[in-house]
């Protein structure tokens, strides 16, 4: 699959969205529903991406080493580890569990 | 820049915060680069996302969908939906900084969570402007440098699974989500969307469950009451040392995060902020507080 057209379209849409914010009348800002939808969308999409990457495999829901990465990352975040450390902990957990023969 | 001498430029709290947020955020471009190449994008495709799309969450969304076997159109859609909040930031920054001409076009490109949070965390208009540009341009440069490093590293690693890079992607998404689910309601929304995703995984092509979750989230957002700033927190909080106090204060004020909300500006475009926010920030250190308290 050639990804280039979708990559470039995603780039154009991202910039257009940002620029649109600068061009709409200030009155729109008084509508709190806008930011509420944008904020809720952000939470929902990130939650969905997290779980799909942890348990999705094509059309199946599977339990494998990635679930261990999810748990390890949650512990690291609860301990207030910085983002990069959290990512490394996730990688180490998945790689470690695979070494032990799971997932 | 609106500064007269380098000395006064670097003495500005907004500039110092902008530089530190640039380093913290730029560094994790390395994880984006590595994960992007693990998901199958080549070097220049990865760089195109960092150079042209330039919004961490949307970039991770794109490669996350591709890594899960989703189609290009699903990846593009997830990325575009996750970028909607940048439009809201654009409205706030336009009211705050009033850029014109080419500056407005450039401002739009570097309008992301962190540059917005750095700008809106200041109360003096000149400081807001400096904070926005320093954080925005600083992150842009470092994010791209470290994306390149990560992409080359990812290519050199070979089998992504052996190194647990799929686990790293999971951790990265949870890391992006984490600062946004500190309160009960956002956490509940996250759980609902995650469950909705898992329910439809067996029924629709890969990538589409994420868009189903977006619809669910959009509907919840449309009908719910709650703090309008929720979900709009930056991945790396520029005012981290007083983030806790600040979060407490913003709940009390029932307003938004400094990165959001219509309460941030008066009709003249000058920041007024929440008084409670301001008092929470006084703990940020003598020099920071001093500057922010200037009327």
Interface residues (C-beta under 8 A of the other chain):
Chain A: X1 X2 X3 X4 X5 X6 X7 X8 X9 X10 X11 X13 X14 X15 X17 X18 X19 X20 X21 X22 X23 X24 X26 X28 X29 X30 X31 X32 X33 X34 X35 X36 X37 X38 X39 X40 X41 X42 X43 X44 X45 X46 X47 X48 X49 X50 X51 X52 X53 X54 X55 X56 X58 X59 X60 X61 X65 X66 X68 X69 X70 X72 X73 X74 X76 X77 X82 X83 X84 X86 X87 X88 X89 X90 X91 X92 X93 X94 X95 X96 X98
Chain B: X24 X27 X28 X30 X31 X41 X45 X48 X49 X52 X53 X54 X55 X57 X58 X60 X61 X62 X64 X65 X66 X67 X68 X69 X71 X72 X73 X75 X76 X78 X79 X80 X81 X82 X83 X84 X85 X86 X87 X88 X89 X90 X91 X92 X93 X94 X95 X99 X104 X105 X107 X108 X109 X111 X161 X162 X163 X164 X165 X166 X167 X168 X169 X170 X171 X172 X173 X174 X175 X176 X177 X178 X180 X181 X186 X189 X190 X191 X192 X193 X194 X196 X197 X198 X201 X202 X203 X205 X206 X209 X210 X212 X213 X214 X216 X217 X218 X220 X221 X222 X224 X226 X228 X229 X230 X231 X232 X235 X236 X256 X260 X261 X262 X265
